[in-house]
Amino acid sequence: MNITLKIKELINRNIEIPDDILLAVFELSGAPLMELFSLALELKEKYTGKKVNFCSIVSAKTGICSEDCSFCGQSAVAGKKQRKIKVNTLMTVSEIVGAAKIAKNNGANEFSIVTSGTRISDKKELDTIGNAVMSIKNEVGITPCASLGLMDYENLLFLKNCGLEIFHHNIETNSDFFKKICSTHSFADNIETVKSAKKAGLKVCSGVIIGMGESRLDRIKMAKEINELDVDNIPVNFLNPIKGTPLENAEPLTPMECLKTLSVFRIVNPKKNILAQGGREHNLRQLQPLALMAGANGFLLGNYLLTSGRNPELDLELINDLGFEPNVSEPPQTEYA
């Protein structure tokens, strides 16, 4: 059976693709795999065009968190083994806006304010983030996003009214595997935050981390559960093991395994923005350009929270060499105050 033709037929008939068909994707190699990548590229260009989204982030508040997420260098578990992470208070408005301007100058069209910890609930901190969002909207001309942990509807609505456009909150993995990577909050808590952000009228960016010991079937379930949430952006992160975390010795996925996973996410979520994010340098290595041919339509540009990323100029050169163009944020149409 030609797997790619079968998948295309099911998509055209609007039929959910069975797990066994998607599992077969991971067994492809050579010309049949290139045919599969071609379908993923076709779906990407049909629904999201040829422009590449670039998101940049700033760690606006860094420090050991009370959560025990096994992949995170700022988790309570990692904190017991290493105290090298400097605990910082929340950045000032001017510092956050300055980081947004750098992101804009580097070529990013989205900018996310990221904080460590379970949630942002302190009113002073929330006001600071709200004021930073307003300044970014009015001064910078880049789409503002925030990743602030578990948040309730009221605080998300406040940020929406400040001009926030996107809220980021990963589900991290699927509902069955989640308990293997975190015990201090539940998968349901993540889902509730995503639903609250949607209720507040925000676009939602919610994705996963692969390479944490999950099976291929687990990754298929991730893609399908994300599909049920109907979010706007789906970041696929690739574990870059951090010393001191329970996953520091995790076996890395091969570049081809990562690319096949991106294609599965595109096939299951054909109309969404799918972003190859954290850890792509470590996991995709010399095959990073193929991410954009295998279904992804965006990258995280620049540095990550605790690790360094690529020089932004290299990513801009990469997409130019592939014949793509960077997406560009439109100037703000409304003044926020």
C-alpha positions as CSV (number, residue, x, y, z in Angstrom):
1,M,0.0,0.0,0.0
2,N,1.2,3.5,-0.9
3,I,1.0,5.2,2.5
4,T,1.1,8.7,1.1
5,L,-1.7,8.1,-1.4
6,K,-3.8,6.5,1.3
7,I,-3.3,9.5,3.6
8,K,-4.2,11.9,0.8
9,E,-7.3,10.0,0.0
10,L,-8.5,10.0,3.7
11,I,-7.7,13.8,3.9
12,N,-9.7,14.5,0.8
13,R,-12.6,12.5,2.1
14,N,-12.4,14.3,5.5
15,I,-11.9,11.0,7.3
16,E,-9.7,10.7,10.5
17,I,-6.5,8.9,9.7
18,P,-6.2,5.7,11.7
19,D,-3.2,5.2,14.0
20,D,-1.9,2.3,12.1
21,I,-1.6,4.4,8.9
22,L,0.2,7.1,10.8
23,L,2.5,4.6,12.5
24,A,3.5,3.4,9.0
25,V,4.9,6.9,8.3
26,F,7.7,6.2,10.7
27,E,8.8,3.2,8.7
28,L,9.2,5.1,5.5
29,S,12.6,5.8,3.9
30,G,14.1,6.9,0.6
31,A,11.7,7.9,-2.2
32,P,8.5,6.9,-0.3
33,L,9.5,9.2,2.6
34,M,10.2,12.1,0.2
35,E,6.8,11.5,-1.3
36,L,5.3,11.8,2.2
37,F,7.3,15.0,2.9
38,S,6.0,16.4,-0.4
39,L,2.4,15.8,0.8
40,A,3.2,17.6,4.1
41,L,4.7,20.5,2.2
42,E,1.6,20.6,-0.1
43,L,-0.7,20.8,2.9
44,K,1.4,23.4,4.5
45,E,1.5,25.7,1.5
46,K,-2.2,25.2,0.8
47,Y,-3.3,26.3,4.2
48,T,-0.5,28.5,5.6
49,G,1.3,29.7,2.5
50,K,5.0,30.0,1.9
51,K,5.8,32.6,4.5
52,V,7.7,31.4,7.6
53,N,6.7,32.5,11.1
54,F,9.5,33.5,13.5
55,C,8.8,33.7,17.2
56,S,11.3,35.0,19.7
57,I,11.1,34.8,23.5
58,V,12.4,36.5,26.5
59,S,12.8,34.9,29.9
60,A,11.2,37.8,31.8
61,K,11.3,35.9,35.1
62,T,13.9,33.2,35.7
63,G,14.3,30.9,38.7
64,I,13.6,27.6,40.3
65,C,9.9,26.7,40.0
66,S,7.8,24.6,42.4
67,E,6.7,22.3,39.6
68,D,8.5,19.0,39.0
69,C,8.5,18.9,35.2
70,S,11.2,16.3,34.4
71,F,12.4,18.1,31.2
72,C,12.9,21.6,32.7
73,G,16.1,23.1,34.1
74,Q,14.1,25.4,36.3
75,S,12.0,22.7,37.9
76,A,12.0,21.9,41.6
77,V,13.7,18.6,40.8
78,A,16.5,20.2,38.9
79,G,16.9,22.8,41.6
80,K,17.8,20.1,44.2
81,K,20.7,19.0,42.0
82,Q,22.0,22.4,40.7
83,R,21.8,25.9,42.0
84,K,23.4,27.6,39.1
85,I,20.2,29.2,37.8
86,K,20.1,32.8,39.0
87,V,16.7,33.7,40.5
88,N,15.5,37.0,39.1
89,T,12.6,39.2,39.8
90,L,10.3,40.1,36.9
91,M,11.9,42.4,34.3
92,T,10.8,45.9,34.1
93,V,8.5,47.2,31.3
94,S,11.4,48.9,29.6
95,E,13.5,45.8,29.7
96,I,10.8,43.6,28.2
97,V,10.1,46.2,25.5
98,G,13.8,46.4,24.7
99,A,13.9,42.7,24.2
100,A,10.9,42.9,21.9
101,K,12.7,45.6,19.8
102,I,15.7,43.3,19.5
103,A,13.4,40.4,18.4
104,K,11.8,42.6,15.8
105,N,15.1,43.8,14.4
106,N,16.3,40.2,14.2
107,G,13.3,39.3,12.0
108,A,10.7,37.9,14.4
109,N,7.0,38.5,13.8
110,E,5.9,37.3,17.2
111,F,7.4,37.9,20.7
112,S,6.6,36.0,23.8
113,I,7.0,37.1,27.4
114,V,7.9,33.9,29.4
115,T,8.0,33.5,33.1
116,S,9.0,30.7,35.4
117,G,6.8,29.4,38.1
118,T,3.3,27.8,38.3
119,R,1.5,31.0,37.4
120,I,1.6,34.7,37.5
121,S,-1.0,35.7,40.1
122,D,0.7,38.7,41.8
123,K,-1.3,41.8,40.7
124,K,1.9,44.0,40.5
125,E,3.6,41.5,38.2
126,L,0.4,41.1,36.1
127,D,0.2,44.9,35.7
128,T,3.9,45.0,34.7
129,I,3.2,42.4,32.0
130,G,0.1,44.2,30.9
131,N,1.9,47.5,30.6
132,A,4.7,45.8,28.7
133,V,2.2,44.3,26.2
134,M,0.6,47.8,25.7
135,S,4.0,49.3,25.0
136,I,4.9,46.5,22.6
137,K,1.7,47.0,20.7
138,N,2.1,50.8,20.5
139,E,5.9,51.1,19.9
140,V,7.3,47.9,18.4
141,G,5.0,46.5,15.8
142,I,5.4,42.9,16.7
143,T,2.7,40.4,17.7
144,P,2.8,40.1,21.5
145,C,2.5,36.7,23.1
146,A,2.8,35.5,26.8
147,S,3.7,32.2,28.4
148,L,2.9,32.6,32.1
149,G,1.9,29.1,33.4
150,L,-1.5,28.1,34.6
151,M,-3.8,31.2,34.2
152,D,-7.5,31.8,34.9
153,Y,-10.0,33.4,32.6
154,E,-10.1,36.8,34.4
155,N,-6.4,37.4,34.3
156,L,-6.2,36.3,30.7
157,L,-9.0,38.6,29.8
158,F,-7.1,41.5,31.5
159,L,-4.1,40.7,29.3
160,K,-6.3,40.5,26.2
161,N,-7.7,44.0,27.0
162,C,-4.1,45.2,27.3
163,G,-3.4,44.1,23.7
164,L,-2.1,40.6,24.1
165,E,-2.9,38.6,21.0
166,I,-1.5,35.1,21.7
167,F,-1.3,33.0,24.9
168,H,1.2,30.2,24.9
169,H,0.7,27.1,27.1
170,N,2.0,23.7,26.1
171,I,0.2,20.5,26.9
172,E,3.7,19.0,26.8
173,T,2.7,15.5,25.8
174,N,-0.5,13.4,25.6
175,S,-2.9,12.7,28.5
176,D,-1.6,9.2,29.2
177,F,2.1,10.1,29.2
178,F,1.8,13.3,31.1
179,K,1.9,11.7,34.6
180,K,5.4,10.3,33.7
181,I,6.9,13.8,33.3
182,C,5.0,15.8,35.9
183,S,3.1,15.2,39.2
184,T,2.6,18.7,40.6
185,H,-0.1,19.7,38.2
186,S,-2.3,17.7,35.9
187,F,-2.9,17.4,32.2
188,A,-6.4,18.6,32.9
189,D,-4.9,21.8,34.4
190,N,-3.2,22.5,31.1
191,I,-6.4,21.9,29.1
192,E,-8.3,24.3,31.4
193,T,-5.7,27.0,30.8
194,V,-5.9,26.6,27.0
195,K,-9.7,26.7,27.1
196,S,-9.7,29.8,29.3
197,A,-7.4,31.6,26.9
198,K,-9.7,30.7,24.0
199,K,-12.7,31.9,26.0
200,A,-10.9,35.2,26.6
201,G,-10.6,35.7,22.9
202,L,-6.9,35.0,22.6
203,K,-5.2,33.0,19.9
204,V,-3.6,30.0,21.5
205,C,-0.1,28.5,21.0
206,S,0.0,25.0,22.5
207,G,2.3,22.2,21.7
208,V,4.5,19.4,22.9
209,I,8.0,18.2,23.6
210,I,9.2,15.0,21.9
211,G,12.1,12.8,22.8
212,M,11.1,12.3,26.5
213,G,10.9,8.5,26.2
214,E,7.4,8.4,24.6
215,S,6.5,5.9,21.9
216,R,5.6,6.8,18.3
217,L,2.0,6.0,19.2
218,D,2.3,8.5,22.0
219,R,3.3,11.2,19.5
220,I,0.3,10.4,17.3
221,K,-1.9,10.7,20.3
222,M,-0.3,14.1,21.0
223,A,-1.1,15.3,17.5
224,K,-4.7,14.1,17.8
225,E,-5.3,15.6,21.2
226,I,-3.9,19.0,20.0
227,N,-6.3,18.7,17.1
228,E,-9.2,18.3,19.4
229,L,-8.2,21.5,21.2
230,D,-8.3,23.5,17.9
231,V,-5.5,25.8,18.8
232,D,-3.9,28.3,16.4
233,N,-0.2,27.5,16.7
234,I,1.4,24.1,17.5
235,P,5.1,24.3,18.6
236,V,6.9,21.0,18.4
237,N,9.9,21.0,20.7
238,F,12.7,18.5,20.7
239,L,14.2,17.6,24.0
240,N,17.6,19.1,24.6
241,P,18.6,17.3,27.8
242,I,19.6,19.6,30.6
243,K,22.1,18.5,33.3
244,G,20.4,18.0,36.6
245,T,17.0,17.0,35.3
246,P,15.6,13.5,35.4
247,L,15.9,13.4,31.6
248,E,19.5,14.5,31.4
249,N,20.5,11.1,29.9
250,A,17.6,10.7,27.6
251,E,18.5,9.1,24.2
252,P,18.1,11.7,21.5
253,L,15.8,11.1,18.5
254,T,17.4,10.9,15.1
255,P,16.9,13.8,12.8
256,M,14.7,11.7,10.5
257,E,12.5,10.6,13.4
258,C,12.0,14.3,14.3
259,L,11.1,15.2,10.7
260,K,8.6,12.3,10.4
261,T,7.0,13.5,13.6
262,L,6.6,17.0,12.1
263,S,4.9,15.5,9.1
264,V,2.5,13.5,11.2
265,F,1.6,16.7,13.1
266,R,1.0,18.5,9.7
267,I,-1.1,15.6,8.4
268,V,-3.3,15.5,11.5
269,N,-3.5,19.3,11.8
270,P,-3.3,20.5,8.1
271,K,-4.6,24.0,8.6
272,K,-2.5,25.0,11.7
273,N,0.8,26.8,12.2
274,I,3.3,24.1,13.1
275,L,6.5,25.4,14.5
276,A,9.8,23.6,14.9
277,Q,10.9,25.1,18.2
278,G,13.3,24.3,21.1
279,G,16.0,21.8,20.6
280,R,15.9,21.8,16.8
281,E,19.6,22.6,16.5
282,H,20.5,19.7,18.8
283,N,18.1,17.1,17.3
284,L,17.8,18.1,13.6
285,R,21.4,19.0,13.2
286,Q,22.3,19.4,9.5
287,L,18.7,18.6,8.5
288,Q,17.1,21.8,9.9
289,P,16.1,23.1,6.5
290,L,14.1,19.9,5.9
291,A,11.8,20.9,8.8
292,L,10.2,23.5,6.5
293,M,9.8,20.9,3.7
294,A,8.3,18.3,6.1
295,G,5.4,20.3,7.4
296,A,6.7,23.1,9.7
297,N,6.0,26.7,8.8
298,G,7.8,28.4,11.6
299,F,10.9,28.5,13.8
300,L,11.8,29.9,17.2
301,L,14.3,32.6,16.4
302,G,17.3,33.3,18.6
303,N,17.9,32.0,22.1
304,Y,15.8,29.8,24.3
305,L,15.1,30.2,28.1
306,L,18.2,28.5,29.4
307,T,20.1,27.5,26.2
308,S,21.5,29.3,23.2
309,G,19.8,29.2,19.8
310,R,21.2,29.8,16.3
311,N,22.3,33.2,15.0
312,P,19.1,34.7,13.6
313,E,20.9,35.6,10.4
314,L,21.5,31.9,9.7
315,D,17.8,31.2,9.9
316,L,16.9,34.1,7.6
317,E,19.5,32.9,5.1
318,L,18.1,29.3,5.4
319,I,14.5,30.3,4.5
320,N,15.8,32.6,1.7
321,D,17.8,29.7,0.2
322,L,14.6,27.5,0.3
323,G,12.7,30.2,-1.6
324,F,10.5,31.2,1.4
325,E,9.9,34.6,3.0
326,P,9.7,35.6,6.6
327,N,6.2,36.6,7.9
328,V,6.1,40.3,8.9
329,S,3.9,41.7,11.7
330,E,1.6,44.5,10.6
331,P,1.9,47.9,12.4
332,P,-0.6,48.3,15.3
333,Q,-4.0,49.6,14.2
334,T,-5.3,50.4,17.7
335,E,-3.6,52.4,20.4
336,Y,-3.7,50.6,23.8
337,A,-3.7,52.6,27.0
